[in-house]
């Protein structure tokens, strides 16, 4: 995916950013709220990894909107970091 980033004008280009985006999308929220261990790929349930890989493949062929997935991931993270109350 990093090799596609410049040509697609994606907002990220580093492996760990793609991991964040795709795992957050698969988890429907911040991935470390659902995956207990690190690195995530070693501890994630198979269904979450399968969903993340499918999203990555869809982004690579242009059927998933990676910038939109990134925006949603960042929104989940901002919301999570806001003080409660």
Secondary structure, 3 states (H helix, E strand, C coil): CHHHHHHHCCCCCCHHHHHHHHHHHHHCCCHHHCCCCCCHHHHCCHHHHHHHHHHHHHHHHCCCCHHHHHHHHHHHHHHHHCCCC
